[in-house]
Amino acid sequence: MISKSNQSPTLESWQQNLAPYNLGYRIKLLSQLLSRRFTDRLEPFGLTPFHWLVLCCLWQEDGLPTSSIGDKLKQVGGTLTGVLDRMEERGLVRRERDTQDRRIWRIWLTDAGKELQTVLPPIAAAVRDEAMDGISLAEREFFSQILNRAIANLS
């Protein structure tokens, strides 16, 4: 057995790539924990974190084509179509054909979808704040910048 002090930097670096120490595993774990917590908070509204993401896109720009929502969320059409079906059934969105190009479906918020804009963001902020408890604003901003850079590197 090799003691830690005798291990080469290469071996130590390789061991850091093993779960539960590697970055990918820890990011996935954080994502799952955030998703569970947020799912619990959205459950009384009959919503999922994916519904939240679609709503956020539409709150920023209502009437987006389905393809634009998929592009923003990096989702394939089939997954998004099912989510939009459920959101339409719940009366949160409506679909309309584009007046210029009948192949395009635009997604519009209903009044119920618009009303959630005052209710859901504080819930999301509370979950974020719970996760970031004890982490300074500067550290949060730096963490966000690093995540954005890593995502861009792999996109």
C-alpha positions in Angstrom: 0.0 0.0 0.0 1.4 3.4 -1.0 1.1 6.1 1.6 -0.4 9.4 0.6 2.8 11.2 1.0 4.5 8.9 -1.5 1.9 9.2 -4.2 2.8 11.0 -7.4 0.9 14.1 -8.4 -0.4 12.2 -11.4 -1.9 9.5 -9.2 -3.4 12.0 -6.8 -4.9 13.9 -9.7 -6.3 10.7 -11.1 -8.0 9.9 -7.8 -9.7 13.3 -7.8 -11.5 12.1 -10.9 -13.2 9.3 -9.1 -16.6 9.6 -7.6 -17.5 11.0 -5.1 -14.6 13.5 -5.5 -14.8 14.4 -9.1 -16.3 17.7 -10.3 -19.0 16.1 -12.5 -20.3 14.0 -9.7 -20.5 16.9 -7.3 -22.2 19.1 -9.9 -24.7 16.4 -10.6 -25.3 15.9 -6.9 -25.8 19.6 -6.4 -28.2 19.6 -9.3 -30.2 16.7 -7.9 -30.4 18.3 -4.5 -31.5 21.6 -5.9 -34.1 19.9 -8.2 -35.5 17.9 -5.3 -35.9 20.9 -3.1 -37.4 23.0 -5.8 -39.7 20.1 -6.9 -41.0 20.0 -3.3 -41.7 23.7 -3.4 -43.4 23.6 -6.8 -45.5 20.5 -6.0 -48.5 22.5 -4.5 -48.7 24.3 -7.8 -48.6 21.0 -9.8 -45.5 22.2 -11.5 -42.0 20.7 -12.2 -38.6 22.5 -12.5 -38.9 22.1 -16.3 -42.3 23.9 -16.2 -40.4 26.7 -14.3 -37.8 26.9 -17.0 -40.4 27.2 -19.8 -42.3 29.8 -17.8 -39.0 31.8 -17.3 -38.4 31.8 -21.1 -42.0 33.1 -21.7 -41.9 35.7 -19.0 -38.8 37.1 -20.7 -40.3 36.9 -24.2 -43.9 35.8 -24.6 -44.9 34.1 -27.9 -41.7 32.3 -28.6 -41.6 29.6 -31.2 -41.4 26.1 -29.7 -37.9 25.7 -31.3 -36.6 28.8 -29.7 -37.7 27.6 -26.2 -36.0 24.3 -27.0 -32.8 26.1 -28.1 -32.7 28.2 -25.0 -33.2 25.2 -22.7 -31.0 22.8 -24.8 -33.9 20.4 -25.1 -35.0 18.0 -27.8 -38.4 18.5 -29.3 -40.1 15.4 -27.9 -39.4 16.3 -24.3 -40.5 19.9 -24.7 -43.6 18.9 -26.6 -44.8 16.7 -23.7 -44.1 19.5 -21.2 -46.0 22.0 -23.3 -48.9 19.6 -23.6 -49.1 19.4 -19.8 -48.8 23.1 -19.4 -51.5 23.7 -21.9 -53.8 21.2 -20.2 -53.2 23.1 -16.9 -54.1 26.4 -18.6 -50.7 28.0 -18.3 -49.9 28.4 -22.0 -51.6 28.3 -25.4 -50.2 27.4 -28.8 -50.9 29.3 -31.9 -49.6 28.9 -35.4 -47.3 31.7 -36.6 -49.2 34.1 -38.9 -46.2 34.3 -41.3 -45.1 30.6 -41.3 -47.8 28.0 -40.6 -45.1 25.3 -39.7 -44.1 27.3 -36.6 -46.0 27.0 -33.3 -45.7 30.0 -31.0 -46.2 29.5 -27.3 -48.1 32.2 -25.4 -48.7 32.6 -21.6 -52.3 32.6 -20.4 -53.4 34.8 -17.6 -52.7 31.9 -15.2 -49.2 31.6 -16.6 -48.6 35.3 -16.2 -49.8 35.3 -12.6 -47.2 32.8 -11.6 -44.5 35.4 -12.3 -45.3 37.0 -9.0 -45.5 33.7 -7.1 -42.7 31.5 -8.3 -39.6 33.7 -8.5 -39.5 34.2 -4.7 -39.8 30.4 -4.2 -36.9 29.9 -6.6 -34.9 32.6 -4.8 -35.6 31.0 -1.4 -34.2 27.6 -2.7 -31.2 29.3 -4.1 -30.6 31.2 -0.9 -30.9 28.0 1.1 -28.2 26.4 -1.1 -25.9 29.4 -0.9 -26.2 29.9 2.8 -22.9 31.0 4.2 -21.5 31.8 0.7 -20.7 35.5 0.1 -22.2 37.4 -2.8 -18.7 37.7 -4.3 -18.2 33.9 -4.1 -21.7 33.3 -5.6 -20.8 35.6 -8.5 -17.5 33.9 -9.0 -19.1 30.5 -8.9 -21.6 31.5 -11.5 -18.9 32.9 -13.8 -16.9 29.6 -13.5 -20.0 27.5 -14.2 -20.8 29.7 -17.3 -17.3 29.3 -18.6 -17.4 25.5 -18.1 -20.7 25.3 -19.9 -19.5 27.4 -22.7 -16.3 25.3 -23.0 -18.4 22.2 -23.5 -21.2 23.7 -25.6 
